[in-house]
Amino acid sequence: MLQTTYPYYLANEPVAANTDLEVTDKFSGEVATRVAMADAAAIDKAIGLAVDAMPAMRAYPPFKRQAVLEHCVKRFRERYDELALALCIEAGKPINDSKGEVTRLIDTFKVAAEESVRIDGEIINLQISPRANGYHGYVKRVPIGPCSFISPFNFPLNLTAHKVAPAIAAGVPFVLKPASRTPVGALIMGEILAETDLPKGAFSILPAHRDGADLFTTDERFKLLSFTGSPAVGWELKRKAGKKKVILELGGNAAAIVDADQGGKLDYVVDRLAFGAFYQSGQSCIGVQRIFAHTSVYDALREKLIAKTKSLVMGDPKNEKTFVGPMISESEAKRLAGWMEGAVQAGAQIVAGGKVDGAMFEATLLEGVKRDTDLYRKEAFGPVAILERFDDFEAALAQVNDSDFGLQAGVFTDSLAHAHRAWDALEVGGVVINDVPSFRVDNMPYGGVKDSGLGREGVRYAIEDMTEMRLMVMRETW
């Protein structure tokens, strides 16, 4: 079970300032633990100490950064069950998915440990004309400066890891605001980081109310803001962020295409579509929301997908048989139920699921959803998927692109030509062939276009954002 209370971490040290934040068990609704909340004074102090830590972090050598990351990997493995149960309780994530996220947390820190000792530069040939004869160019990467991180509720371990692990590898101090609904995993991460010899001020992990955390965005002492969350909040933060670099990992309404040649593989396709649409109650920005199936396979896929959707077990996330647990809150379930009802009133049909009880939302499949409805245009962020047929592959690509978002897309096809055409034409950050857009490995570049954000995560790519190129030009003789 969870501890009774958790401190926050200010400049590497635990501070039991209060127990103001109640963290609930998302299935039972009962208070599971209480967490210390940071006020504006604590946040300001953390930023100042992060600035003070910059010289020591620049001097902290790569092999020591690697040792810190390797220590975290070791401790995460030792506390695997504790981390998984904490995630299951505070996020309502089914225990099997929770265990999977702890595994990805470990993977992300392992990759960061490897990358920490190969942040290399380059030699540039400057002798492109007689006037540059005898000049040589050298580039190295240096830490950008103190960073501000804001992480979301849906992957509170691994999406936090995708900020914290690259920061340690790059040698930048950071101040992290974890999601107030799911702060425990980040605080356990802070407890483990506090066991290392990172310079004082290298990290602070401070739960805070959104309306009291403007300093995470506006303070000019930060040189980078990395935010993962909703598009509405993310773009507003970018507007307020001033001169600092901003990385945004925002929402999506990801699509999957099932090509005409998939008739013999529908069992696999359906298993993957059901996973992509309904795992962790659909609360993933790359969850499958729109499914486009060729007319020749549509009816068979529809029948199999309805049966699969109805077979998914919904209930207590601590039960290993549970596939669909609660959404993060009853208000979120009501919001999505309203969108679903609006789609039905506009002519859509619910062909599987559709029942809502508090925060529990059945895995739900609809067809005939009009393209001007909220359920089609916006990010559902819940266990709802839309099924639609197509006759022409080019038309299907255009249907995928008919979105304000562009994070990832999946294409099931045996045609190499169609795979490459999708890669060329789809307006997304990543195209996954023969799997769902929900697929992610933690060393790949991950991010979106349009309203889905700016920049790329994935450890090496995040390190690039958290460092700057510094050029030295040397003249041989003078």
N, C-alpha and C positions, 0 to 999 in steps of 0.2 A: 504493500500500500504506500501511498504518498506520506511524506513527513507532515507533521501538523502545520508547520510554517516553513517558509523559505526566505532568506535574505536576498537583497539585490547585491550586485558587485560593483563597487566604486573604486577605480584605480587598483584593481586586482584583489581587493579586500571585501569580505562579506560584511554587509551592514544591515542589521536587523532594525531598521528605522521605524517600522510600524508593521501592522498586518492588515493594511487597508484594502487589499485586492482579494476578493473571494473568487476562487477558481472552482467551478462546479464540475461534477461528474456529468458529462453531457447526456448519458443515458438515463440516470436516475433523477437528475436535476438538483441533487443535494450538493452542498458545499463539500468539496473534497480536501481542500487545503486553503491556506491564506498566505499571501505573498506581500513582501514589502514593496511599496510604491515610491518612486522618486518624484520629488517636487522640482520646481524650476531651479532652485538653488543647488540641488544635488547634480542636476544635469549640467548646469554652468560649471560647477567644480570639476566634473568629469571631463568636460571639454578642455578646460585649462590644464588639467593634469595630462591629458593626451598630447597637448601641444608641448608641454614640458618633457614628455617622454620621447619626442621625435629624435633628438640627438642620440639617445641611448639605443633606440630602435634601429637607426641607421648604422650604428656601430655593432649591433647584435649580429653575429656572422651567420651565414646560411646554414652551417652545420648545427648551430644551436637552434635555429628556427625548425630545422628538420627534427631535432630531438624533441622539441615541444610537441610537434605534430605526432610523432611516433608515440610519445607518452599518452597523448589523447586516444590514439587508436587502441593502445593496450588497455586503458581504463574503460573505454567504451565497451570493449569486449568483456571485461570483468563485470560491468554493470549492465550488460545486455538486457537481461530480464527486467531489471528495474526501469530502464529507459523505455522498454516496450510497454510495460504496464502503465507507466506515467502517461505515455502518449495515448494509450487506449482510454484512460480515464479522462484526461483533460480535453482531448479532441474528439472523443467518441469514435475513434478509428478502430475498426475490427482488429482483433489481436494479431491475426496473420498479416494484415497490412502494416500494423505497428512494428512487428518484427522485421518486415521487409524494409521499413524506413530506417530502423536502427542499422541494418546491414548497409544501406546506402550512406548513412552518416559515416560509418567506418570507411567505406570505399572513398568517399570524398576527402577525408583526412589523409588516407593512404596516398591518393593521387597528389594532394598538396605537399605531402612530405617528399615525394619524388621530385616535384617541380621546384621545390624551394632551393635546391642546389644546382639548378640549371636555368637560372634566369640570366641568359647570356646577352651579349651585345653583338656588334658587328664591326668589321673594318670596311670603310668606304673608299673606293678609288676616286680621288678628287682630281686626278691629272687628266682632265677631259679636254684641256686646251693648254697652249704654252704658258699662259699666265698662272696656271696652277701647278706648274712643274715643281717637284720637290715638296709638295704639300700632301699630307695624309690625314684621313678622317677616321675617327673612332667614336662609336656610340655605345653607351651603357644605359641600363635602366636603373632608376633611383626611385625610392618610395615617394608617392605623391604628397603625403602628409596625412594628418588625422582624418579619419573617415567616419561618416555617419551611416548606420545601417538600421533599416526598419524592415522587420520580417513578418510574414503572415501567419494565420492560424492553421492553414490546411496541411502544411508540411513543416511543423514547428521545429523539427530536428534538422532535416536535410536542407531545407531552404535557408535556414540559419547557417548551417555548415558551409553553404556555397558563398557566404559572405565572410564568415570568421576564418575558415581554413586558408583561403587565398590571402587574406589580410596578414595572417601570421607568416605565411610563406614570403610575401612581398616585403615584410618589415614595416607595416604601417600600424600605428595605434588606432583603436576604434572605440566608438560608443554605440552600443546596440540597444534598440528598443524592440523587445519581442512583443508579439501580439498579446494583448491583455487577457484574451480568452484562453490562451495556451502558453503561458510563460515558463512552465516548470522545466521542460526539456532544456531550454536555453540556460536556465539557472543551474541545472546540473552540469551543463557544459562549462559554465563559469566556475563552479566548484572544482572541476578537474583542471581547468587552466590555472587556477590559483595554486595548484600543487607544483607548478613549474617555476623556473627562475626568470620568466619574462620581466623586463624592466617595469618598474612601478609606473602606472598610468598607461600601460600597453593596452589594457582593455577595461571597459566598464559595461555592465549589462543591467539596464535600468528599465523595468516595467514602468509605464507612465500612461496616464490618460491621453488620448489623442489631442484633446483641447488644451492640454498643458505641456505639450511636447513640441512646440514650435521651434525651439532651439535646434532640434535635430535637423530641421530644414533650413532655417534662416541664418544660423550663426556662421559668420564669414570665416571663423577659424577652421571650419571643416573645409577640406579641399575636394571631397567627393561625397555624394549622397547616393546610396544604393537602396532602392525601395522595391519591394515585391508586394503586390496587393491589387486593389481594384483600379481600373482605368480612371474613374472620376477623381479618386484621391491622388493617384500618381501624377496625373497631368497638372493638378492644382499645386502639388508640391514642387514640381519642376518650375512652375510660374513663379513661385516664391523663393526659389533656391539661390537666386543671385548668380554670382560668377562661378560657383563650384561646378565641377563635372557631375552630371546626373545620369545614373543607370536605372532604367525602369523595366521591371519584369511584371507585365500587367495581365489582363485577361484574354479570353478567346472564346470562340464558339466553334471549336475544331470540327472538321469534317473528315469523313472517310468515304472513299469511292470503292465500290465493288464492281470490277470489270466483267464483261460478258464471258470471259474464259474461266471464271471461277466456279462454274457449276459443280465440278467434281471435288471441290475443296470447301464446300459451304460449312461443314461441321467445324473446321478450324477457323474459318472466317467468323462464324457466329460466336464461337467461344471468345475470340479476341474482341469482337465488337461489344459483347456483353461486359467483358472485363473493362474495356476502355470507357464505356458509358456509365457504368454503375459502381466501379470500385471506389471505396471510401465515400460512398453516397454521392458520387458525381462531383465532389468538391475538389476539382482539379482544373486548372486553366487550360490543360490539354486533354481534358475528358472529351469523349466522343459525344457531340451534341447533334450533328447532322450526318445522316447516312444516305448516300446516293448509290443505288443499286441499278445495274443495267436491267432493262425490261425482261431479257431472256432468263435472268436468275432471280428476279424480284419476288415472284410468288413463293418459290421454294425457300428463299432466304427469309422472307417475311414469316412464314409458318414456323421455321426453325427458331428464329429470333424471338418470336412471341413465346414459344414454349420455354426457351432458355430463360427469358426474362421472368416468367412466372415461377420458374424453379428456384430462383435465388432466395436464400434464407435471409429474412430480416429479423433483427432482434438485438439482444444484449451483445455489445461488441467484445465482451470478455469471453464469450462462447466461441470456440474455434470453428464451429459450423456456420457462424454468422458471416454473411457476405455484405449485407447492407445494414449499417448502423444508423444512428441518428445524424441528422444534419447538425450544424454547429449550434443552432438555436431554433426555437419555435418561430421566432419572427422571420428567420430566413426561409423556413418551410412555408409559412403563410405567404411570403412574397412570391415564391415559386408557384404555389398553388393558385395564386391570383393570375399569374401569367398563363398557366395551363388552362384555367377557366376562360380567360380571354381568347385563347386560341380555339377552344371548343366552341365558344359562341360565334367565332368567325368561320366555323365550318370544319374544324379538325375532328378526328375521331381518336379516342383512346383505345388502343388495341391490346394493351397489357398494363396492369397496375392502375395507378391513379388515386389510390387511397392515401390520406394524410391523417396522422394522429399525433398532435403535438409536434415534436421535432422529428418524428418518424415519417418518412416519405417513401412509399413503395417505389421500387424500380418500375419506371413507367415508359411506355413506348407509344408514340402517336404517329399518325400519318394524315396527310391532307392539311398540314399546317401552312397557313398563308404566310408569304414572305414579308409582309408588313407588320406582323405581330411581334410583341416583345419576346415571345418564346423563340422565335426564329432569329430576330435581329440582335438580341442582347445575349449576354453570357448567363446561361441558366444556373451554373454552379450548384447543381443538384442532380439527383438520379433520374433525369429525363432525357430521352433521345427522340429524334425526329427521323422518320423513314420516308424516302422519296425515290421515285424511279427516274431513269434517264434512258434515252435512246442513242445518244451520240456522245462519244468520249469528250470531244471538245466542248460540248454543251455542259457536261458534268464539271469540267475544269472551270468554266465560267460561273457555274452555280456555287462552287467552293469560293471563288473570288468575290462573289456577291455578299460581302461582309465588311464591316468596319474593322474587323480583326484580322490578324495574320500571324499566328504563332506557329503551329505545326499542322500538317495534314497527313493522312494515311491513304495509300493507294494499294489495293489488292489487285494485282495483274500479273500475267505470265508474259506480257509483251514488253520487251526491252525498249521498244520505240515509245510505248505509252509511259513507261517509267521515266525515260529521259524527257518526254514532252511535259509530263507533270512537273518535273524538276525545273524545267525552263519556264513554265507558264504560271505555276501557282504562286500567288503573292503571300508567301509565308516565310518564316525563318528556317523551317526544316520540313523536308518531305520524307516520310517513312514508307518504304516500299514493302508490301506484304506483311504489314502490321499496322496497328492503330497509331494515331498521332500521340497517344498517351505514353508511348515508349520513350524512355530517356536513360542514357548512360551518363555517369557524372563527370566524364572527361570530355564530352562532346560540346561544341558550341551550341548554346541554347538561348533563344530569345526570339523576339518577333518584330514585325513591321506594322505599319498603320497604328491603330489604337492599342496594339499589343505591346508596345514599348520601344525602348531604345537600348542598344548595346547587347552584349552577349555574356551569359554566365557559362559555367564550365571552368574548371580551376585555372587552366593556363590563360584563358581569355579574360577572366576576372583579374588575374595578376597583371596582365597588360594594362587594364584600366586603372589599377591601383599603383601603377608605376608610370614614370615619365621618361622619355628618351633625353639623354644629355650628351651633347656632341662635344668632342675635343678635336680641334684642328692643330696639327703639328707640322711646322716647316723644318725641313732637314737642315738647311744652312741659312745663315743670314749675315 
